[in-house]
């Protein structure tokens, strides 16, 4: 399977194949907010000087936002780097239970350390209730959780997740999309980290702020664990530009909270609108989602539809074959502005009229 099937957001390579500019593509394959905040002017010293290896200021900003000591925070080169170190701990702890369908990066990270894992099969039909009870997991030493879940968009209840901390030697919870969910922070496991040695929570600033190119994420865990990770990693995993942007975005809690409220209002508004519009398309079933992406399914392959949208309309949707447990009958759509969401629905309607699914 090529890189385009493993992850969304591959505008440059797809534009080269289609013979167009990346800016010509409407990319709904990656689940980012459709706007980016005003970024700071960069001083020459930020580019010239080595970055602070302790990331002290950014950790303090994050600590203030979450109400935890800065010693419980480790900044990373995106969430992907932090999954790699979490997986090293997981591999040495025993058998991992990885959600299916789920983000392929968990198994990728485990493979770096020859970690053993089995699938935690999640149901492929679910209600629109929020939050939801977490499906009972099988026996293993390590549990991987994604909340809200990628790719289904289900929001798990902290009341159902907290007891699992007593069952597993290590629990790794990916909360990359949680700040985008209306009232989602109420389900976060971060408040439990200070008193829980076997819990790791990993977050990303990529999705919330639309800064995927900068690669900026962070882990929340006990200091001893984070100190071990710091010894394993490269000396400067986060560059000075990314740190300067992160400090600008998080330096004012009031500004950050305002951004989160605006983002969550957009998710609620556009999510409901897209659900309604997609349900009117013949042969398409949109699944309930709490976050800024939603799955659609059909009774036959959706690959021709995805390819037609790409070729005829320059619209990119996420191929779901990389999500273990899904296949050709599923696509994931990242929410856009209302104007672009209309474009997506209109293009889908046009292509389905040419080649009906039902």
Secondary structure as GFF3:
##gff-version 3
##sequence-region A 1 358
A	DSSP	alpha_helix	3	6	.	.	.	ID=ss1
A	DSSP	alpha_helix	11	18	.	.	.	ID=ss2
A	DSSP	three_ten_helix	22	24	.	.	.	ID=ss3
A	DSSP	beta_strand	26	28	.	.	.	ID=ss4
A	DSSP	alpha_helix	44	48	.	.	.	ID=ss5
A	DSSP	alpha_helix	56	66	.	.	.	ID=ss6
A	DSSP	three_ten_helix	70	72	.	.	.	ID=ss7
A	DSSP	beta_strand	73	76	.	.	.	ID=ss8
A	DSSP	alpha_helix	78	93	.	.	.	ID=ss9
A	DSSP	beta_strand	96	100	.	.	.	ID=ss10
A	DSSP	alpha_helix	105	112	.	.	.	ID=ss11
A	DSSP	beta_strand	117	121	.	.	.	ID=ss12
A	DSSP	beta_strand	142	146	.	.	.	ID=ss13
A	DSSP	alpha_helix	158	161	.	.	.	ID=ss14
A	DSSP	three_ten_helix	162	166	.	.	.	ID=ss15
A	DSSP	beta_strand	170	174	.	.	.	ID=ss16
A	DSSP	three_ten_helix	178	180	.	.	.	ID=ss17
A	DSSP	three_ten_helix	184	187	.	.	.	ID=ss18
A	DSSP	three_ten_helix	190	195	.	.	.	ID=ss19
A	DSSP	beta_strand	199	204	.	.	.	ID=ss20
A	DSSP	alpha_helix	206	209	.	.	.	ID=ss21
A	DSSP	three_ten_helix	212	214	.	.	.	ID=ss22
A	DSSP	beta_strand	217	220	.	.	.	ID=ss23
A	DSSP	alpha_helix	223	232	.	.	.	ID=ss24
A	DSSP	alpha_helix	240	250	.	.	.	ID=ss25
A	DSSP	alpha_helix	253	278	.	.	.	ID=ss26
A	DSSP	beta_strand	285	286	.	.	.	ID=ss27
A	DSSP	beta_strand	293	297	.	.	.	ID=ss28
A	DSSP	alpha_helix	303	313	.	.	.	ID=ss29
A	DSSP	beta_strand	315	319	.	.	.	ID=ss30
A	DSSP	three_ten_helix	320	322	.	.	.	ID=ss31
A	DSSP	beta_strand	330	334	.	.	.	ID=ss32
A	DSSP	alpha_helix	338	354	.	.	.	ID=ss33
###
